[in-house]
Amino acid sequence: MTNQPDREAEVPDIDVVVPTRDRPELLRECIRSILKQEYPGPIRVLVVYDQSEPDRTLADEPNLGSDGTRRRIEVVTNQRTPGLAGARNSGILAAGAELVAFCDDDDQWLPGKLSKQVNALSQDPGAEFVCCGIDVQYDGESHKRTLDMSRISLQDLLRDRLTELHPSTFVMRRKAVVDGFGLVEENIPGSYAEDYEFLLRASRHHVIANVPDADVRVLWSKGSYFTARWETMRCALTWLLEKYPEFDSVPKGQARVMGQIAFAAAADGDRRAARHWAGKTLRRNPREGRGYLALAVASGIAKPDAVLKRLHKMGRGI
């Protein structure tokens, strides 16, 4: 009988950053899904409390995976800018593993997620970042969103947000983040679209790997955090267009972002700005539906909440 290799010595350690704020029940479900990963190496869950009192008892939770592999939970607090970006960065800087992953506190991983992604990284020695698909849960319905792509470039992301690449799917080489393309941007107004900006910046550095399986359950609530923050959305997306002049060479992608700005202006009651941005949108791409939706909302034909509800029922957003 031959000796079996030490599985934990063959695969990289992973630190999972879970930012949280006032969602204790969902948080525990999230953590359980991470602890149950069918991954043969050590996993540490770094729960980062943002603007809320930390629950230190989480560190006393059972710390073994279903197959007996080592699992740990540590509780830390956001030491940087209040908000999601600062919390994620606090977790990255507290991490020490070769790989760092993100998971939002209201999402859950399916058991094979990490193993598939680490395998994808190992197949491309130059890869620094890997994502996978999602299963959007909204109002009792499930919508699987996957990409039939193994490599994603900056041009791909300029053309389309590719919302399948949700932050709860991100797995990265920590060194590439800290010493390469950089931490999550904390200066975006309201932290809106900081995950998209992070993807754009990472893809400038190296193409992003992808696993075409829906291995993360993403919970969408009926009330979006940003539905009452339209001005923040406008400012953040305008900031994004200024930071990435590459959009100028991708009319379809630039029109998409302009259409989002137009819709946010319309939802905020700024009809003049909505018409201005809708005009810019449709001049860049006459087929961009967000421009028409913005005009419909600005003219009173449609209500922004009704538009969002319809889109969410299809597993999509504005």
SERO-4910 file (N, C-alpha, C, O; in steps of 0.05 Angstrom, whole numbers):
BEGIN
 pado doro    nc1    nc2    nc3   cac1   cac2   cac3    cc1    cc2    cc3    oc1    oc2    oc3
  Met    A     17    -24      0      0      0      0     18     25      0     35     28     18
  Thr    A     14     43    -20     31     66    -22     20     89     -5     -4     91      0
  Asn    A     38    106      5     29    129     20     15    149      3     24    155    -20
  Gln    A     -7    160     12    -21    181     -2     -7    208      3      2    213     25
  Pro    A     -5    225    -18      8    251    -14     -9    269      5    -33    265      7
  Asp    A      4    287     18     -9    306     35    -24    326     17    -12    343      4
  Arg    A    -51    324     16    -66    340     -2    -63    370      4    -62    386    -15
  Glu    A    -61    377     29    -59    405     37    -33    417     27    -31    441     23
  Ala    A    -12    400     24     14    411     15     14    415    -15     32    429    -25
  Glu    A     -5    404    -29     -5    406    -58    -22    429    -69    -19    436    -93
  Val    A    -38    441    -53    -55    463    -62    -51    488    -45    -43    486    -22
  Pro    A    -56    511    -57    -51    536    -42    -72    541    -20    -95    533    -22
  Asp    A    -63    554      2    -81    564     23    -98    586     11    -90    600     -8
  Ile    A   -122    589     22   -141    609     12   -153    624     36   -163    612     55
  Asp    A   -152    651     35   -165    668     54   -190    680     40   -187    691     18
  Val    A   -213    677     52   -238    687     41   -247    711     56   -252    710     80
  Val    A   -249    734     42   -257    759     55   -287    762     52   -298    763     30
  Val    A   -301    764     76   -330    767     77   -337    793     91   -338    793    116
  Pro    A   -341    815     77   -350    840     90   -378    837    100   -395    823     87
  Thr    A   -385    849    122   -412    845    133   -421    870    148   -404    885    159
  Arg    A   -447    874    149   -459    895    164   -488    889    170   -505    891    153
  Asp    A   -493    881    195   -521    878    205   -537    857    190   -561    861    185
  Arg    A   -525    835    182   -540    813    170   -531    786    182   -520    769    168
  Pro    A   -535    782    208   -523    759    222   -533    732    212   -516    714    209
  Glu    A   -558    729    205   -568    703    196   -558    696    169   -548    674    164
  Leu    A   -559    715    150   -548    710    124   -518    705    125   -507    688    110
  Leu    A   -504    720    142   -475    716    145   -468    688    153   -450    676    141
  Arg    A   -483    677    172   -477    649    181   -482    629    158   -467    609    156
  Glu    A   -503    633    142   -507    616    119   -484    618    100   -475    598     88
  Cys    A   -475    642     95   -452    647     77   -428    632     87   -415    617     72
  Ile    A   -421    635    112   -398    622    124   -400    592    122   -380    578    115
  Arg    A   -423    581    127   -426    552    125   -420    542     97   -408    520     94
  Ser    A   -429    557     77   -424    548     50   -394    548     43   -385    533     27
  Ile    A   -379    566     56   -350    567     51   -336    544     66   -319    531     55
  Leu    A   -345    539     91   -333    517    106   -337    490     93   -321    472     96
  Lys    A   -359    487     78   -366    462     66   -353    458     38   -361    439     23
  Gln    A   -335    475     30   -322    472      4   -308    445      2   -294    436     20
  Glu    A   -311    433    -21   -296    408    -27   -269    415    -38   -263    411    -62
  Tyr    A   -253    427    -21   -226    436    -28   -206    424     -9   -210    426     15
  Pro    A   -185    411    -19   -167    396     -1   -147    412     15   -131    401     30
  Gly    A   -147    439     11   -127    455     26   -140    472     48   -165    472     50
  Pro    A   -124    485     64   -134    502     85   -149    526     75   -141    539     56
  Ile    A   -171    533     89   -187    556     83   -190    572    108   -197    561    129
  Arg    A   -185    598    107   -191    616    130   -212    636    121   -209    649    100
  Val    A   -233    639    136   -254    659    131   -248    684    148   -247    683    172
  Leu    A   -244    706    134   -239    732    148   -265    748    146   -271    760    125
  Val    A   -279    749    168   -304    764    169   -297    793    177   -287    798    199
  Val    A   -303    812    159   -296    840    163   -320    856    170   -337    860    153
  Tyr    A   -322    865    195   -345    881    204   -341    910    196   -320    922    202
  Asp    A   -361    921    182   -360    948    173   -382    964    186   -406    959    182
  Gln    A   -375    984    202   -393   1002    215   -414    987    232   -438    995    233
  Ser    A   -406    966    244   -424    950    261   -407    935    282   -383    931    278
  Glu    A   -421    927    303   -407    913    325   -400    885    317   -418    870    309
  Pro    A   -375    877    319   -367    850    311   -377    828    330   -378    832    354
  Asp    A   -384    806    318   -392    782    334   -368    764    336   -362    748    318
  Arg    A   -354    766    359   -330    750    363   -336    720    366   -317    704    363
  Thr    A   -360    713    372   -367    684    376   -365    668    350   -364    644    350
  Leu    A   -364    682    327   -362    668    302   -336    651    301   -336    630    288
  Ala    A   -316    661    314   -290    646    314   -292    619    328   -275    603    326
  Asp    A   -314    615    344   -318    590    358   -333    570    342   -338    547    352
  Glu    A   -341    577    318   -357    558    301   -339    534    294   -315    535    295
  Pro    A   -352    511    288   -337    487    279   -318    494    256   -326    508    237
  Asn    A   -293    485    258   -273    495    238   -261    473    221   -238    475    212
  Leu    A   -277    452    216   -268    431    198   -287    429    174   -311    432    177
  Gly    A   -275    424    151   -292    419    127   -305    392    129   -299    376    147
  Ser    A   -323    386    110   -337    361    110   -318    337    107   -325    315    114
  Asp    A   -294    342     95   -275    320     91   -253    321    112   -233    306    109
  Gly    A   -255    337    132   -235    338    153   -213    358    149   -195    361    166
  Thr    A   -213    372    126   -192    392    121   -195    416    139   -217    422    149
  Arg    A   -173    430    143   -172    452    163   -188    476    153   -186    485    130
  Arg    A   -204    487    170   -219    512    165   -217    529    190   -217    520    212
  Arg    A   -214    556    185   -212    575    208   -230    599    202   -234    606    179
  Ile    A   -240    611    223   -256    635    221   -243    656    239   -237    651    262
  Glu    A   -237    679    228   -227    702    243   -244    726    239   -254    731    217
  Val    A   -248    742    260   -264    766    259   -246    790    261   -230    793    279
  Val    A   -249    808    241   -234    833    240   -253    856    235   -277    851    230
  Thr    A   -243    880    237   -260    904    231   -248    920    209   -224    918    203
  Asn    A   -264    935    196   -255    953    174   -238    975    186   -248    992    201
  Gln    A   -213    976    178   -194    996    188   -189   1018    167   -172   1035    171
  Arg    A   -205   1017    146   -200   1037    124   -225   1054    120   -240   1058    138
  Thr    A   -230   1062     95   -253   1078     89   -279   1063     95   -282   1040     87
  Pro    A   -298   1075    110   -323   1061    115   -337   1053     89   -337   1069     70
  Gly    A   -347   1029     88   -361   1019     64   -348    994     54   -329    983     64
  Leu    A   -360    984     32   -353    958     22   -324    957     12   -310    937     17
  Ala    A   -315    977     -3   -288    977    -13   -267    976      9   -248    960      8
  Gly    A   -271    993     29   -252    993     52   -253    967     67   -232    958     76
  Ala    A   -276    955     70   -278    929     84   -264    907     68   -249    891     80
  Arg    A   -267    907     42   -253    887     26   -223    891     28   -208    871     30
  Asn    A   -214    915     27   -185    920     29   -174    913     56   -152    903     58
  Ser    A   -190    918     77   -181    910    104   -177    880    105   -158    871    118
  Gly    A   -195    865     92   -192    836     91   -168    827     75   -153    809     83
  Ile    A   -163    840     52   -140    833     35   -114    837     51    -96    820     51
  Leu    A   -113    860     65    -88    866     80    -85    849    104    -62    844    113
  Ala    A   -106    839    115   -104    820    138    -98    792    129    -91    775    145
  Ala    A   -102    786    103    -97    759     92    -68    753     90    -51    772     88
  Gly    A    -61    728     91    -33    719     88    -30    696     69     -8    688     63
  Ala    A    -53    686     59    -52    662     41    -44    670     13    -44    694      6
  Glu    A    -36    650     -2    -28    655    -30    -51    666    -46    -48    683    -63
  Leu    A    -75    655    -41    -99    664    -56   -119    678    -37   -121    670    -14
  Val    A   -132    698    -48   -153    713    -33   -178    711    -49   -178    715    -74
  Ala    A   -201    706    -36   -227    705    -49   -246    724    -35   -242    731    -12
  Phe    A   -266    733    -50   -287    750    -39   -313    734    -38   -319    717    -55
  Cys    A   -329    740    -17   -357    730    -17   -374    750     -1   -367    757     21
  Asp    A   -395    760    -13   -413    778      1   -429    762     22   -433    738     19
  Asp    A   -437    776     43   -449    762     66   -477    751     61   -487    736     77
  Asp    A   -489    759     38   -515    748     32   -514    728      9   -535    721     -3
  Asp    A   -490    719      1   -487    700    -20   -477    673     -9   -467    671     13
  Gln    A   -478    652    -26   -470    625    -18   -455    612    -40   -462    615    -64
  Trp    A   -434    597    -33   -418    581    -52   -428    553    -54   -436    541    -34
  Leu    A   -429    542    -78   -434    513    -81   -408    498    -75   -386    509    -78
  Pro    A   -410    473    -67   -386    459    -56   -362    457    -73   -339    457    -63
  Gly    A   -365    455   -100   -342    452   -117   -329    477   -128   -310    476   -144
  Lys    A   -339    500   -119   -330    526   -130   -300    529   -130   -287    532   -150
  Leu    A   -288    529   -106   -259    535   -103   -242    515   -118   -222    523   -131
  Ser    A   -248    490   -117   -231    470   -131   -230    475   -161   -209    473   -173
  Lys    A   -253    482   -173   -254    487   -201   -237    512   -208   -223    513   -228
  Gln    A   -240    533   -191   -226    558   -197   -195    555   -193   -180    565   -209
  Val    A   -187    541   -172   -159    537   -168   -147    521   -191   -124    525   -199
  Asn    A   -162    501   -200   -153    485   -223   -150    503   -248   -131    499   -263
  Ala    A   -168    521   -252   -166    539   -275   -142    557   -273   -128    562   -293
  Leu    A   -135    566   -249   -111    582   -245    -86    566   -251    -67    576   -263
  Ser    A    -86    541   -242    -62    524   -245    -57    517   -275    -34    512   -282
  Gln    A    -78    518   -291    -75    512   -320    -63    535   -335    -53    531   -358
  Asp    A    -63    559   -323    -51    582   -336    -32    595   -315    -41    611   -299
  Pro    A     -6    588   -316     13    598   -295     13    629   -294     21    639   -273
  Gly    A      6    643   -315      7    672   -314    -19    684   -303    -19    708   -298
  Ala    A    -39    668   -300    -65    679   -291    -63    689   -262    -50    676   -245
  Glu    A    -77    711   -256    -76    723   -230   -104    724   -217   -106    729   -193
  Phe    A   -125    720   -233   -152    726   -224   -171    706   -238   -168    702   -262
  Val    A   -190    695   -224   -209    676   -236   -236    681   -225   -240    687   -201
  Cys    A   -256    679   -242   -284    682   -235   -300    657   -242   -288    638   -252
  Cys    A   -326    657   -237   -344    636   -246   -372    648   -250   -376    672   -246
  Gly    A   -391    631   -257   -418    640   -261   -434    642   -235   -424    634   -214
  Ile    A   -458    653   -237   -475    656   -214   -503    646   -219   -512    642   -242
  Asp    A   -517    640   -197   -546    633   -198   -561    654   -182   -560    655   -158
  Val    A   -574    673   -197   -587    695   -184   -614    686   -172   -631    675   -187
  Gln    A   -618    691   -147   -643    684   -133   -658    710   -128   -649    727   -113
  Tyr    A   -682    712   -140   -699    736   -137   -728    728   -136   -738    716   -155
  Asp    A   -742    736   -115   -771    733   -113   -779    704   -118   -799    699   -132
  Gly    A   -764    685   -107   -771    657   -110   -763    644   -136   -769    621   -141
  Glu    A   -749    659   -153   -741    649   -179   -711    647   -181   -696    662   -167
  Ser    A   -701    629   -198   -672    625   -201   -665    630   -230   -678    621   -249
  His    A   -643    646   -234   -633    652   -261   -603    647   -262   -588    661   -250
  Lys    A   -595    626   -276   -567    620   -278   -554    638   -299   -564    641   -322
  Arg    A   -532    650   -291   -517    669   -309   -489    659   -311   -473    660   -292
  Thr    A   -481    649   -335   -454    639   -339   -443    649   -365   -459    657   -383
  Leu    A   -417    649   -368   -404    658   -392   -389    634   -404   -374    620   -391
  Asp    A   -394    629   -430   -380    607   -444   -353    618   -454   -347    618   -478
  Met    A   -337    628   -435   -311    640   -441   -291    631   -419   -298    631   -396
  Ser    A   -267    623   -427   -247    615   -407   -228    637   -401   -214    636   -381
  Arg    A   -227    658   -418   -209    681   -414   -224    706   -421   -238    708   -442
  Ile    A   -221    727   -405   -236    752   -408   -216    775   -408   -200    778   -390
  Ser    A   -217    791   -429   -198    813   -433   -211    839   -425   -234    841   -420
  Leu    A   -194    860   -425   -203    887   -420   -224    895   -441   -244    907   -434
  Gln    A   -219    889   -466   -238    896   -487   -265    883   -482   -286    895   -487
  Asp    A   -266    858   -473   -291    844   -466   -306    860   -445   -330    863   -448
  Leu    A   -292    869   -425   -305    883   -403   -313    912   -410   -331    922   -398
  Leu    A   -299    924   -428   -307    950   -438   -333    948   -454   -350    966   -452
  Arg    A   -335    927   -470   -360    924   -486   -384    917   -469   -406    926   -475
  Asp    A   -380    902   -447   -402    892   -431   -393    890   -402   -371    881   -397
  Arg    A   -411    897   -384   -404    894   -355   -400    864   -348   -385    858   -329
  Leu    A   -412    846   -363   -410    817   -357   -416    813   -327   -399    805   -312
  Thr    A   -441    818   -320   -450    816   -292   -448    787   -281   -450    783   -257
  Glu    A   -443    768   -299   -437    741   -289   -413    741   -271   -410    724   -253
  Leu    A   -395    760   -276   -370    762   -260   -375    778   -235   -366    800   -231
  His    A   -390    766   -217   -398    778   -192   -375    777   -172   -360    758   -172
  Pro    A   -373    797   -154   -350    797   -135   -349    772   -117   -328    764   -108
  Ser    A   -372    759   -112   -372    735    -95   -360    712   -110   -357    690    -98
  Thr    A   -353    715   -135   -339    694   -150   -309    699   -152   -294    682   -161
  Phe    A   -299    722   -143   -271    730   -147   -252    713   -130   -256    709   -106
  Val    A   -232    701   -143   -209    689   -130   -183    700   -143   -181    700   -167
  Met    A   -165    710   -126   -141    725   -137   -116    716   -123   -116    708   -100
  Arg    A    -94    719   -137    -68    716   -124    -63    741   -108    -63    764   -119
  Arg    A    -59    738    -82    -57    762    -65    -34    780    -74    -36    804    -73
  Lys    A    -12    769    -81     11    785    -90      5    802   -114     14    825   -115
  Ala    A    -12    791   -133    -19    807   -156    -36    831   -148    -35    852   -161
  Val    A    -53    828   -127    -69    850   -118    -52    871   -104    -52    895   -111
  Val    A    -37    863    -84    -22    881    -67      1    894    -82      6    918    -78
  Asp    A     15    878    -98     39    889   -111     35    893   -141     54    900   -155
  Gly    A     11    888   -151      6    890   -180    -16    911   -186    -10    935   -186
  Phe    A    -40    901   -193    -60    919   -202    -73    935   -180    -88    955   -186
  Gly    A    -69    928   -155    -77    946   -133   -103    937   -119   -118    920   -128
  Leu    A   -107    950    -96   -130    944    -79   -156    955    -92   -155    968   -112
  Val    A   -178    948    -79   -204    958    -88   -204    989    -86   -196    999    -65
  Glu    A   -214   1002   -106   -215   1032   -106   -234   1042    -85   -258   1036    -86
  Glu    A   -224   1058    -66   -241   1069    -45   -251   1097    -50   -266   1108    -34
  Asn    A   -243   1109    -73   -251   1137    -79   -274   1139    -98   -282   1161   -105
  Ile    A   -285   1117   -107   -309   1118   -124   -332   1129   -108   -336   1120    -85
  Pro    A   -347   1149   -118   -370   1160   -102   -389   1137    -93   -400   1123   -109
  Gly    A   -392   1136    -67   -410   1116    -56   -403   1088    -59   -419   1070    -54
  Ser    A   -379   1082    -68   -370   1055    -74   -386   1041    -95   -385   1016    -98
  Tyr    A   -401   1056   -111   -418   1044   -132   -400   1035   -155   -382   1050   -164
  Ala    A   -404   1010   -164   -389    998   -186   -360    994   -181   -344    992   -199
  Glu    A   -352    993   -155   -324    989   -149   -315    961   -158   -291    957   -163
  Asp    A   -333    941   -159   -326    915   -168   -320    914   -198   -302    901   -207
  Tyr    A   -336    930   -213   -331    932   -242   -304    946   -247   -289    937   -264
  Glu    A   -299    967   -233   -273    981   -236   -250    963   -229   -229    963   -243
  Phe    A   -253    946   -209   -233    927   -200   -227    907   -223   -204    901   -228
  Leu    A   -248    898   -236   -245    879   -258   -231    893   -282   -213    881   -294
  Leu    A   -239    917   -288   -226    932   -310   -196    935   -305   -180    930   -323
  Arg    A   -189    943   -280   -161    947   -274   -145    921   -274   -123    920   -284
  Ala    A   -157    900   -264   -143    874   -263   -139    864   -292   -118    853   -298
  Ser    A   -159    868   -310   -156    859   -337   -137    875   -353   -127    866   -374
  Arg    A   -131    900   -344   -109    916   -357    -83    902   -352    -64    903   -368
  His    A    -81    888   -329    -56    876   -320    -52    848   -333    -30    842   -342
  His    A    -74    833   -335    -72    806   -346   -101    797   -351   -119    805   -337
  Val    A   -105    780   -372   -132    770   -377   -142    754   -353   -126    743   -338
  Ile    A   -168    754   -349   -181    742   -326   -190    714   -335   -203    711   -356
  Ala    A   -184    694   -318   -194    667   -324   -223    664   -314   -232    679   -296
  Asn    A   -237    645   -325   -265    641   -318   -274    612   -320   -265    598   -338
  Val    A   -290    604   -300   -301    577   -300   -331    580   -308   -345    594   -295
  Pro    A   -340    567   -330   -367    572   -340   -389    556   -325   -407    545   -338
  Asp    A   -387    555   -299   -407    541   -283   -419    561   -262   -405    578   -252
  Ala    A   -445    558   -257   -458    576   -237   -454    564   -209   -470    549   -199
  Asp    A   -431    571   -197   -424    560   -171   -427    579   -147   -418    573   -125
  Val    A   -441    601   -151   -447    620   -130   -477    627   -131   -487    636   -152
  Arg    A   -491    624   -109   -519    633   -107   -518    662    -97   -508    669    -76
  Val    A   -530    680   -113   -530    709   -107   -559    717   -101   -577    714   -117
  Leu    A   -563    727    -77   -589    735    -68   -594    764    -74   -579    782    -65
  Trp    A   -615    769    -90   -623    797    -96   -648    803    -80   -668    789    -82
  Ser    A   -647    824    -64   -671    832    -49   -688    849    -66   -679    860    -86
  Lys    A   -714    852    -59   -732    868    -74   -725    898    -73   -732    913    -91
  Gly    A   -713    906    -51   -705    934    -48   -675    937    -52   -660    928    -35
  Ser    A   -667    950    -74   -639    953    -79   -628    976    -62   -641    996    -58
  Tyr    A   -603    972    -53   -590    993    -37   -587   1019    -52   -588   1041    -40
  Phe    A   -585   1017    -79   -579   1041    -94   -604   1054   -106   -602   1074   -120
  Thr    A   -628   1042   -102   -651   1054   -114   -657   1082   -103   -670   1098   -116
  Ala    A   -648   1088    -79   -652   1114    -67   -626   1131    -70   -625   1153    -57
  Arg    A   -607   1123    -86   -581   1137    -87   -574   1142   -117   -552   1136   -125
  Trp    A   -593   1152   -132   -589   1156   -160   -566   1176   -166   -551   1172   -185
  Glu    A   -565   1197   -150   -544   1217   -154   -516   1204   -151   -497   1211   -166
  Thr    A   -513   1187   -131   -488   1173   -126   -481   1156   -151   -458   1155   -159
  Met    A   -501   1142   -161   -496   1125   -185   -487   1142   -209   -468   1135   -223
  Arg    A   -499   1165   -213   -491   1183   -235   -462   1192   -231   -446   1191   -250
  Cys    A   -455   1201   -207   -428   1211   -202   -408   1189   -206   -386   1193   -218
  Ala    A   -414   1165   -196   -395   1142   -198   -390   1134   -227   -367   1129   -234
  Leu    A   -411   1132   -242   -407   1123   -270   -394   1145   -287   -379   1138   -306
  Thr    A   -399   1170   -281   -385   1192   -295   -355   1190   -288   -338   1194   -306
  Trp    A   -349   1185   -263   -321   1182   -254   -308   1159   -269   -285   1160   -277
  Leu    A   -323   1137   -273   -313   1113   -287   -305   1120   -316   -284   1111   -326
  Leu    A   -323   1134   -330   -317   1141   -358   -292   1159   -360   -277   1156   -379
  Glu    A   -288   1177   -340   -265   1194   -340   -240   1178   -334   -219   1184   -346
  Lys    A   -241   1158   -317   -218   1143   -309   -209   1123   -330   -185   1116   -332
  Tyr    A   -228   1115   -347   -222   1095   -367   -227   1107   -395   -249   1102   -407
  Pro    A   -208   1122   -406   -212   1133   -433   -214   1112   -454   -222   1118   -477
  Glu    A   -207   1087   -448   -210   1065   -467   -239   1062   -477   -244   1051   -498
  Phe    A   -258   1071   -460   -286   1070   -469   -291   1085   -495   -309   1078   -510
  Asp    A   -275   1106   -500   -279   1122   -525   -276   1105   -550   -289   1111   -570
  Ser    A   -261   1083   -549   -257   1066   -572   -277   1043   -573   -275   1026   -591
  Val    A   -295   1042   -554   -315   1020   -553   -343   1032   -551   -353   1034   -529
  Pro    A   -354   1041   -574   -380   1055   -573   -402   1040   -558   -418   1052   -543
  Lys    A   -404   1014   -562   -425    998   -549   -422    999   -518   -442   1004   -504
  Gly    A   -398    996   -509   -394    997   -480   -397   1024   -468   -409   1028   -447
  Gln    A   -387   1044   -482   -391   1072   -473   -420   1080   -472   -429   1093   -453
  Ala    A   -435   1072   -492   -464   1078   -493   -479   1064   -470   -497   1075   -458
  Arg    A   -470   1040   -463   -483   1026   -441   -480   1041   -415   -499   1045   -400
  Val    A   -456   1051   -409   -451   1066   -384   -466   1093   -386   -478   1102   -366
  Met    A   -465   1106   -409   -480   1131   -412   -510   1127   -407   -524   1144   -395
  Gly    A   -520   1104   -417   -548   1098   -413   -555   1094   -384   -577   1101   -375
  Gln    A   -537   1082   -369   -541   1079   -340   -543   1107   -326   -559   1111   -309
  Ile    A   -525   1124   -335   -525   1152   -324   -551   1165   -330   -563   1178   -313
  Ala    A   -560   1163   -355   -585   1175   -364   -609   1164   -347   -626   1180   -338
  Phe    A   -609   1138   -343   -631   1126   -327   -631   1136   -299   -652   1143   -287
  Ala    A   -607   1138   -287   -604   1147   -259   -614   1176   -257   -627   1184   -238
  Ala    A   -607   1193   -277   -616   1221   -277   -647   1222   -279   -659   1238   -265
  Ala    A   -658   1205   -296   -687   1205   -299   -701   1196   -273   -720   1208   -264
  Ala    A   -690   1175   -261   -701   1165   -236   -699   1185   -213   -715   1185   -195
  Asp    A   -678   1202   -215   -674   1223   -195   -690   1248   -200   -689   1267   -184
  Gly    A   -705   1248   -222   -723   1271   -228   -709   1293   -243   -721   1314   -247
  Asp    A   -685   1288   -252   -670   1309   -268   -675   1304   -298   -659   1291   -311
  Arg    A   -697   1314   -308   -705   1308   -335   -685   1319   -356   -679   1307   -376
  Arg    A   -675   1343   -350   -657   1355   -369   -631   1338   -372   -623   1333   -395
  Ala    A   -620   1330   -350   -596   1314   -351   -602   1286   -364   -586   1275   -378
  Ala    A   -626   1276   -358   -633   1250   -369   -634   1251   -399   -624   1233   -413
  Arg    A   -646   1273   -410   -648   1275   -439   -620   1280   -451   -614   1269   -473
  His    A   -604   1295   -437   -577   1300   -447   -561   1274   -450   -549   1269   -471
  Trp    A   -561   1258   -428   -546   1233   -429   -559   1212   -447   -545   1196   -459
  Ala    A   -585   1212   -449   -599   1194   -467   -591   1200   -496   -587   1182   -512
  Gly    A   -589   1226   -502   -581   1234   -529   -553   1225   -535   -548   1214   -557
  Lys    A   -534   1228   -516   -507   1219   -519   -506   1189   -523   -491   1178   -539
  Thr    A   -523   1175   -507   -524   1146   -509   -532   1137   -536   -519   1120   -548
  Leu    A   -554   1148   -547   -564   1138   -572   -548   1147   -596   -549   1134   -617
  Arg    A   -533   1169   -593   -515   1176   -615   -492   1157   -616   -482   1150   -638
  Arg    A   -483   1147   -593   -461   1127   -593   -471   1099   -602   -456   1085   -616
  Asn    A   -495   1092   -594   -506   1066   -602   -537   1068   -602   -549   1066   -581
  Pro    A   -549   1072   -626   -578   1074   -628   -593   1050   -618   -618   1052   -614
  Arg    A   -580   1028   -613   -593   1004   -604   -591   1000   -574   -600    979   -563
  Glu    A   -580   1019   -560   -577   1017   -530   -603   1023   -516   -613   1045   -515
  Gly    A   -615   1001   -506   -642   1004   -494   -644   1022   -470   -665   1033   -464
  Arg    A   -622   1025   -455   -622   1042   -431   -629   1071   -438   -641   1085   -422
  Gly    A   -620   1080   -462   -627   1107   -470   -657   1111   -473   -667   1131   -464
  Tyr    A   -670   1092   -485   -699   1093   -488   -714   1091   -462   -734   1104   -457
  Leu    A   -704   1073   -444   -716   1071   -418   -714   1097   -402   -732   1105   -388
  Ala    A   -691   1110   -405   -687   1135   -391   -706   1156   -401   -717   1171   -385
  Leu    A   -711   1157   -427   -730   1176   -438   -758   1170   -429   -774   1188   -424
  Ala    A   -764   1144   -427   -791   1136   -418   -796   1145   -389   -818   1154   -382
  Val    A   -776   1141   -372   -778   1149   -344   -779   1180   -342   -795   1191   -327
  Ala    A   -762   1194   -358   -762   1223   -356   -788   1235   -365   -796   1256   -355
  Ser    A   -802   1222   -384   -827   1233   -394   -851   1224   -378   -873   1233   -382
  Gly    A   -846   1207   -358   -868   1197   -341   -883   1173   -351   -902   1164   -339
  Ile    A   -874   1162   -374   -887   1139   -386   -882   1114   -368   -900   1097   -366
  Ala    A   -858   1112   -356   -851   1089   -340   -841   1099   -313   -830   1121   -310
  Lys    A   -844   1082   -293   -834   1087   -266   -808   1071   -262   -806   1048   -269
  Pro    A   -788   1084   -250   -762   1070   -248   -764   1045   -232   -751   1025   -239
  Asp    A   -779   1045   -210   -781   1020   -193   -794    997   -209   -786    974   -206
  Ala    A   -814   1004   -226   -827    983   -242   -807    972   -263   -807    948   -268
  Val    A   -791    989   -274   -770    980   -294   -751    961   -280   -744    939   -290
  Leu    A   -741    969   -257   -721    953   -242   -733    926   -234   -720    905   -236
  Lys    A   -758    926   -225   -772    902   -216   -773    882   -240   -768    858   -237
  Arg    A   -781    893   -263   -783    875   -287   -756    864   -294   -754    840   -301
  Leu    A   -735    880   -294   -708    871   -300   -699    850   -280   -687    829   -288
  His    A   -704    855   -255   -696    835   -234   -710    809   -237   -699    788   -231
  Lys    A   -735    809   -246   -750    785   -250   -736    767   -271   -739    743   -272
  Met    A   -721    781   -289   -706    766   -310   -678    760   -302   -662    750   -317
  Gly    A   -671    767   -277   -644    763   -267   -624    783   -276   -600    778   -278
  Arg    A   -634    807   -284   -616    828   -294   -621    854   -279   -640    857   -265
  Gly    A   -602    873   -284   -605    899   -272   -602    921   -293   -599    914   -317
  Ile    A   -604    946   -285   -602    968   -304   -574    971   -315   -569    989   -331
***
